């Protein structure tokens, strides 16, 4: 740790920006008052004035009635006759100042000289401006310029506040939470993520009781990088660290280093670590570090890219360079770890990569318990059911579900938030609002019903297809209909499982061709998912008969072409067509075998606009594969009650399983 007790106080005089303002005002005032007019002038009597005019020396005359004075501007050809010197020394518009008595006599004289062709110019008048008016018009531009400069300096200071202005542009923007300050977020507010919390707690514990680790020869980790998808709680973990750690905590975003001025990013990095060393032991948290930590390119770049790379270079040096950062721990968060520079990820800078993944079933239950604390719920809410029906949801998604449920309950004037409100909230988040105003023709409605019944039929008879929750033809969001399932949460996926899912996805298009006789654009999303999944199976997972055990996935930044030849690309395309054709034919065979049950499902959909797993079981019997479907049906809402009330479906809509490519 740094010992600051022996440091000598810095008695150097500090620069005061007010002196700069005073200097600017003085220079501007000098320029304004010294450059009013550089032309020469001299006084003359009225008789001399008349003589000058009669000789044709006057170019124009400006008289002031109130003051009784006039200015006669001299022709350039007669400057030497009047001023006895050259035009270079008198300026461009030399004049003679004269006092006159009567305006009438002056006008009479000028008119006579014009008639006699002695004066070819004109006589004009001006009003005398008072002292205050003259002072105002001379000082007003000065003050306007001063306030403009002051405003620009403060804005260029990056909103730092105070009077330092532009000289603070290189200062760090980090928000400091002092040792005795406490935030409202603690580890109790971070549900799930047991492994990530354990590692983060260890860092906090090291700062509180370092001797526990140093006695065994351990060293404090220099950095910890939180990695995970958006919404999984990376920033929330950092807030909990700030609330639990009894040390100063610096918090800022990666974009806070970015500025329009060259060199500002590196300067802010230096200033951040300078402050951190003074406060050591302490923690620095950089959110979205990919804003400055992107991998550096090999080619020399210009402009902002050079500035970003210089900022990254300074960060690398400060984290583990020639100097020491004893007692300073750096935490960072990103969801794009694949684009970070390798030098930033090495041990000694970020010793630990803490993965914050999407929550599993038990973790989702814990997250629901946290976000339901401020929500007034009734006894119908089943947290276990909500946890099972939200696979793939992040912590932020679950928080949104709880908030939407409360809004839905308030919209209907309820005193408490019930189970149905939560199920409606899940539908709202995943599928969007119900479009009750969208009118479908009878033919369109029949086509959609046959399409969705095809999905439901095939998924019921395939072993590895996901269990059905409900099927609806109510337009919601951009979809005219949807079949919703409960994907099994698994860490690895077999080829058989993926083929069954692909076959079920193609069930809608197969049903259209078999039972309508023509195909439509309604299967566009299904075809997109199937195509991506088949390419990932063949090119990445090595699940092809012609290209077995080969992976062409390439994430190298130095690759400028596909990692396979054109003949291999053609073979991949052929294998994709073959795989999709086989599953499409398989889907048609299953539908042809169970065409009577499919027709009944489609008819029910036409009448009710929604069917549940219970309706499918009444037609086809119990699902022959496992007991998960029965468990799901037992946990579902009271379908009979919904049917009697003739309401639109309230069951939870769930996302389709991610393809292998999306999972990567």
Buried (B, 14 or more C-beta within 10 A) or exposed (E): EBEEEEEEEEEEEEEEBEEBBEEBBEEBEEEBEEEEEEEBBBEBEBEBBBEBBBEBBBBBBBBBBEEBBBBBBBBEEBBEEBBEEEBEEBBEBBBBEBEBEEEEEBEEBBEEBBEEEBBEBEBEEEEEEEEEEEEEEEEEEBEEBBEEBBEEBBEBBBEBEEBBBBBBBBBBBBEBBEEEEEBEBBBEBBBBBEEBBEBBBEBBBBBEEBEEBEEEEEEBBBBBBBBBEEBBBBBBBBBBBBBBBEBBBBBBBBEBBBBEEEBBBBBBBBBBBEBBBEBBBBBBBBBBBBBBBBBBEEEEEEEEBEBBBBBBBBBBBBBBBEEEBEBBBBBBBBBBBEEBBEBBBEEEBBBBEBBBBBBEEEBBBBBBEBBBEEBEBEEEBBBEBBBBBBBBBBBBBBBBBBBBBBEBBEEEEBEBBBBBBBBBBBBBBBBBEBBEEEEBEEEBBBBBBBBBBBBBBBBBBBEBBBBBBBBBBBBBBEBBBBBBBBBBEEEEBEEEBBBBBBBBBBBBBBBBBBBBEEBBEBBEBBBEBBBBBBBBBBBBBBBBEEBEEBEBEEEEEEEEEEEBEEEBEEBBEEBBEBBBEEBBEBBBEBBEEBBEBBBBBBBBBBEBBBBBBBBBBEBBEEBEBEEEBBEBBEEBBEBEEBBEEEEBBBBBBBBBBBBBBEEE
